Amino acid sequence: MARIAVIGAGMGAMAAAARLAVAGHRVAVYERGATHGGGVGRLERDGFAFDTGPGLLHLPAVYRDLFVKTGKEPLEQCVELRQVDPAGAHVFPDGTTVTLPNASRAGVVSALDAAFGAGSGERWSDLINRAREVWDATRRPLLEEPLRADRAALADDPYPALRRGWFQRGPAPLAKVARRELADPRLAALLESQALAYGLDPRAAPASASVLAYLEQTFGSWYARGGMRALADALHARCLARRVEFTFGAEATAVLAKDGRAAGVELADGTTVAADAVVAGVSPERLARLLPPEAAVAGSAPAVAGGEESGPQAPLGRFSVLLALRGARPVDAPHRTVVHPADPDAEYAELFPTRPGRRRAAPAPGPGVATAPTVTVLRPADSELVPDGDHEAVTLTAAARPHTAVDWADAELAERSADRLVAAAEAAVPNLRDRLLWREIRTPYDTARDTGVATGSVPVPALAGAGGRYLAPANPGQLPGLYRVGGWSHPGGGLAHAGMSGAMVAGLIVDGADWRGSQ
């Protein structure tokens, strides 16, 4: 039985901890904050409750597998998961609205044809078919197996149109592919908005980012009753049932080394904890500060493009406005609605003043969120989130520049940004401002404070292509016996990806470096 010290109680860290405990190891988790879940947070006020992190889950099979492998009770006995149907609505500035069914390819084709004209659904379907080829080519090496030293297979974009020479000047970013293959700018905006929701710049992200749309359409969107925080609570409970020890308010200040191996952690109060292996669920920038000087510069793997270790700017953050509304939620209101701006390129230019591979000075700092942002409106039909049936809890989110680029501690900036989101959201929630009881604002500054990530950024999922710039750091760390886990490590950000990283780290510790994932 090995002693495992885990830094952080995020979703990936807890996923690894539960699996390692079941394998017979003694696992202790040290979390700097007061609670578990990392970015999967919750805010409660006056009988209202809101998720302050992800609002939906894709690829629920990741957590189903985790719960099957770590106990007798399956996921559905611990969390009430349900498919969100319709998957969402999209509102465009020309007045067009399209509502897309959940996990129904034929239904999506019909809805797009009805909204945008005959042939629109077929063009979208053809692109999703090509995205499926990306999924088939990258599923194992990118999502199910640890990142290998030879990453050549993931350096080239597997999007089939590129391999077949449709674009004569080499790799093409997602936006270029979308606008050429989908033709209608509204269809292109639909695809690009799905990449932007993950913090990706559609003008720079490889065409392989189309796989994100494929995953959502194929495997559906899922919601946990009581909010996605319920998933974090269930995972924490599973860890406790497996005798994982948690210490909150315990900030790790150093990874200890002995004989060239990770040998434990030192805490802010001076306590030292000996361990046979250390699992770090923290950002690359924070991990570098914890390592001994000789290890901090050794054996580093590629960082997420634009991340804290490389690239022109840190990944984007999430800006949210949590709205307590008087009046019942309409029964036919979609769970999720995306309100699109008139000029997506203007939003990208404000959010991404520098782009990978571009050698030019950044313009003067712009607004924290775009002047005309893409806004996601979440309206869960969940009685656990409201004081009674005569009220509604609504969450607005938009991509935001990182805290290191914008001073998100500036309350006036936050209020101005919130006003932009509320104004845009009225296209999805009529009479929104008339119904408003109060609002709470969450900025990348809050994310930085809660998670310890100085930029307040949200990690992006790993992607193939772009020469490997969109790969996250490998799970084995700079020291033998040190492992990275969570959204800042392979295979990148997102609830499902964090759960995958936990499975990979547990496999590497239990079975060694030759572990290849499920066969």
N, C-alpha and C positions, 0 to 999 in steps of 0.2 A: 504494500500500500504506500503510494507516494503522497507527499504533502504538496498541494497545489495552492499557490497564492494567486488570486484573481484581482486585478486592479480595475475597479469600476463595476457597476451593477446594471449596465445597459443590456439590451436584449441579446446581443451576441455573446456577451460575457456570461449571462445567466444560462443561455443555451449550452455553452461549453461546460459550465459548472454542473448542470444537471446530468449531462452525459458522463462527465468524469466521475461524479459521485456514484452513479450506477455501476461504473466499471470498477468500483472498489477503492477509489482514491479519497483521501481526506481533503476537502476543498473549503477554503476560506476566502470570502469576498470582502474587499475593502473599498468602500465607496465614500468619496469626499462629501457628497450631498447627504440629504436627510432621508432619501427614499430611493427605491429601485426604479428601473425602467429607462434611464437615460433620457433620450429625447421624447419618449412616449409618456408625456405628462398629462396632467389634468388640472383644471381650475374650477373651483366651486364657489358660488356666491348666490345668496338669496334664493336657494332652491334650484338654481340653474347649474349645469355642469357642461364643461367643454373639454374636448381633447386639445392639447397644446402642441401635439406632434402630428404624426400621420393620422389621417381620418379614415383610411380604407386599407385593406389588406389584399394583395394579389399573391397568387401561388400559396394558398393555405396549406397545400400538401407538405410544405416545409415544416410547419408547426404540428401538423397531424403526425408526421413521422417522429418528431421530437417527443411528443407525448406518448406515442406507442412505445418508443424505445426507453422511456424513463419511468413508466409506471403502468398500473392496471387501468386507470381511468383515461379514456381517449379524450382528445381535445374537446369534442362536442359535449362531453359531460362536465367540462370545466368552464367552457365559454360558450355562450349561445351565439353562434355564427350564422349569418344569413346572407344570401346573395342580394346584392343591390340591383333591383330591376324596376325601371330601366337603369342601365349603367350610367347614364348621364345625359344632360341636354347641353347644347351649344348654342349660344346667342351671338349673332354677328351684327356688325354695325349697320348693315343694310336692312336690318329687320328680319332676316332669315333666322329661323329657329329649327334645329333638328334634334330629335330625341332618339337616342340609340339604345336598343335592347341589350340586355346583359348576356354575354356568351352565346350569341345567336348570329352566325355569319349571314344567313339568309335574311334575317331581320334587319341587320345593319345595311345590307345592300338595298333592300326595299326602302328603308328610311332615307338613305342618301339620295336615291333616285327621286323620291317624292319631294325632297327639300331642294336639291340642286339641279335636277333634270336627269333625263334618261342617260344612262351610261356612267353616271357618277359613281354608283355603287360598284360597277364592274371595275372601274379604274382603281378604286380603293381596295377591292378584293384582290386584284392582281398584285398590288403593292404588298398587301398582307401575305400573299403567297410567297413573295420574294423574301419577306421578313421571316417567314417560317424556315426558309433555307438558312438564314443566319442562325436561327435557333438550333436547327439540326447540326450545324457546323460547330457551334460554340458551346452548346449546353454542357457537355462533359468537361472540357478543359477550362471553361470560364466559370461554371456554377457548381460543379459537383466534385471537382478535384482541386487539390492545392496547386498554386501557381508554380510551374516548373522553371528551372533555370533557363531552359531553351524556350523562349517565348515567341519564336519566329512565326509559329502558326497563328498567333493572336495579333501580330503586328500589322498584317494586311487586312483590309476591310473585306469580309466575306459576302457583302451584299452582292447578289448575283449579277445585277446590271453592270457593276463595275468590272467583274471578272470577264464578262462577255464583251467588253469593249464599247459599251454604249457611250461612255464618257472618255473621249480620246486623250484628255490631258491628265490621266491618272485619277487618284482618289477624289471623290466629290463629297462635300458635306451634306448633311441631312436636308437642309433647306433647299439646296440646288436640286437634289434628287426629287424631293417632294413637289417642287414647283414644275419640274419638267414632266414627271410621270402622272401627277394628279391634275394638272392644267388649271382647274378652278382654284383661285386663291383661297377660297374658304375651306376647301378640302385640304390644301397645303397647310393652312393655319391650324386645322384640327390636328394634323399629325405633329406639327412643330410644337403646339401647346403641350402635347404629352411629353415631349423631351424637356421643354422649359419647366414643367412641373417638377422634374427631377433635378433642376438646377443646371441644365445643359444649354449651351448656346447653339441653337439649330444651325447657325451659319458656320460653325466650326466643328461640331460633333460629327463623327463619321456616320455614314448612311446606315451602319449597323445599329444605330440607335432606334431604327424602325422596329427592332425586336421588342421594344417596350410596348408599342401599340399592339403587336402580335400577342404578347403575354396577357395583356388586359382583355383583349377581345376573345381569346381562346379559353383562358382559365377563369375569367370573370373577376368582378370586384366584390369584396366581402366586407361586412361590417359586424362588429361585436356589440351585442346589446349592452348598454351602459357606456358605450364608447370604446375606442381601441385601447384605452388604459386597462380595460378588463383583461386583455390578453397579457399585458405586463404583470398584472396582479396574479393571474393564473400561473404564469411561468415562475414567478417568485414563490408562490405556494408550492409548486412542484419541487423547486429547489429545496425548500424547507422540509418537505416530506422525504427527500433523499438525504437529509442531514447536512446540507450545505450550510456553513456558518456565514452570517452577514454581520459586518460591523459598519455602521453608518457614521458620518462625521469623521471619517478616518481617511485623511488625504495621504496618498503615497507620495513621498518626496524623493525617493531613490530606489532604483533596482540594484540590489546587492549582487556582487559577483565574487566567486571563489574558484580558483584554479581554472579561470577562463570560462566559467559557466554561470548562468543565473542561479543565485543561491537564496533569494528571498527579497523582501522589500523593507524599506525603512519608512515609518510614518511620521507625520508632522509633529507628533508629540514626543518623538525620539525613540519610540518603540521599534525594535527590529523583529521581523518575522522570518524565520528560516523556512525554506521551501526547496523541494526538489525540482520544481518548475514554476515559472511565473507566466501568467496569462494577462496580457495588457489590453484592456478594452478602452484605449484612449487614442487621441489623434496623433499622427506622426510627430507634429511639433512638440506636443507635451511629452511623448515618449522619449524624444531626443534629450529633453531636459532631465529625465529620470536616469539616464544611462551613465555609467562611468565614462570618462572622456575617451578612453581607448576604444570603447564599443560604440559610441554615438556616431562615429564616422565610418564604421566598418560594416560591410555587407548590406548596405541599404538597397532595397528593391525600388522599382519605379513608384512614384507617387501618382495619385489621381491627377489628371491634367488640371492645371490651374490651382492645385492644392497648396497646402501650407509649406511643403518642401520644395515645390518647383512651380514654374508657370508664372504668368504675369499678374494674376490676382487670385486670391483665395476663392473657393467655391461660394456660390450664392448662399444667402440665408433665407429664412422664411419669415414673412411679415404677416401677422394675423390680427384680425379684428373680431372679437367675440361679442355677439350681439344678443342681449336679452330683449325679447319682443313681447308686447301685449298682443293678444289675439291668437287663435289656434292656427296650427300649421294646416294648410289646405291638404286634403287627403291625396290629391293628385300631384302634389309638388314633387319634382324629382329630388332624389337624395343629393345629387351633385349637378351643378350647372356651371359651365365655363362661359364667362362673358369675354368676348374677344375685342381687342382694340381695333381701330381703323388702320393703324400702321404698325404691324408687328416689328418691322425692321427698326423703327424709331425706338421701340421698347428694348430691343436687343442692344442697340447702340448705347443706350443709357445704362443698362445693366452690365454690359461687358465692354468697357471703354478700351480694353486691350484684348487681343485675341491670340491664341497660341500660334507661334510662328511668325507673328507680325512684329517687326522692329520699328516701333514708333512710340513717341511719348503719349501718355494718356492725357485726355483733355481735362479741363478743370472738373473737380468733383460735381456730379450731378445729383439729382434727388435720390433719396434712399430707395424708393420704388419708382417705376417709370411714371412719367407724367400722365400717360394713358396706359395703365397696366392691364395685363391679362389677369382676370380675377376668378378664382374658383369659389363657388358658393356651396356650402354644405348645409343641408337641411334634414338631419336625421329624423325619421319617424320613431322616436324612442321616448317613452314616457319617463324613463329614469333620468332624463336630462333636464326636465322642466318641473316647476312646482305643481302644475296641474294642466289640464287640457286646454286652458284658456291662454296659454303662453307658448312661445316657441324659442328654441335656442338655435342660433344661426352662426356659422363660422365663415369668415371671408379670409382667403389667403392669396398672397401674391409673392412672386420671387422678389428678393431684396438684395441689395449690395451688402457685402460683409461689413461687420462692425469696424474692421481695420480700415475700410475705405470711407465709411460714413460714421459720424458720431451718433450712434443710435441711443445714446444716453440723453440726447437733446429731446426734451419732451415736446417742443414746438414742432420739430421735424416729424416726430411720430404722429402727432395730431394731424398735421397737413397730409401725411401719407395715408392715414386712416380715412380722411375725408375723401381722398381719391377712390379708395376701394368702395366706400359706401355709395358714392355717386354712381360708380359703374355697376354696382350690384343691384341698383333699383331696376335695371333691365330684367333681372331675374326675380326680384322680390318687390312687387309693386307696393307703393306707400311705405317703403321701408323706414324712412326717417320719421314718418308720422306714428309708427308703431313702436319706436325705440324707447325702452325704459332706461337702459344704460349700456355702455360698451366698455370693454377692456381691450387694451392693445398689447400685443406681444411682438417684440422686435428681435433682431439678432443679438442685441445687448442682453436680453433676457435669456436667450439660448446660451450665450457665452457664460453668463452667471450660473446657469443651472447645470451645464454640462462640462464646464472647464475648457471648452474650445474657444480660444481667445478671439477668433474671428466671428464667432456666432454662426459659422457656416453649417450647412447640412451636407454630408458626404453624398457623392453621386454614385450610381451603379457602374461597375466596371464594364467596358465595351471593348470589343476587338476593333482593330484598325488604328489609323493615325499613328503608325509606328510604335504602338504600345503606350502612347501618352495617356490613355484612358484606363490603364490598368492600375489597380490599387497595390500597395505594398504587400508582399507575400506574407503568409501567416508565420513561418519561422522568422524569428527576430534576429537582431545583430549578434546576440550571444547564444550559444547552445543552451537549451533549456528555457529560452524566452520565446513566447508566441504572441502574435498580434491577433486580435479578434474584434468583431464588430464592423460597423459601416466604414471605418477608416482603413480597413484592411481588405484583402481579397475575400470575397468578390465584390466589395463595394457597398454603397448605401442602399437603404430601403429595408423595410421590415423583413421581407423574405430573404434578402441577401445577408442580413445580419444573422438570421437563423442558420443559413448555410455555412457562414464562417464559423459558427459555434460547432457544427458537426465536423468541419475540417480540422479545427484545432484539437478537438477531442480525439479524432482518429489519429492524428499525428502523434499525440502524447501516448495513447494506448497502444498503437500498433507500429509506431516508428515512421521514419521518413519515407518508407516504401508504400505507405497507405495510399490507395488510389480511389477512395470513395466506394460507394455501393456498386457492386458488380452485377 
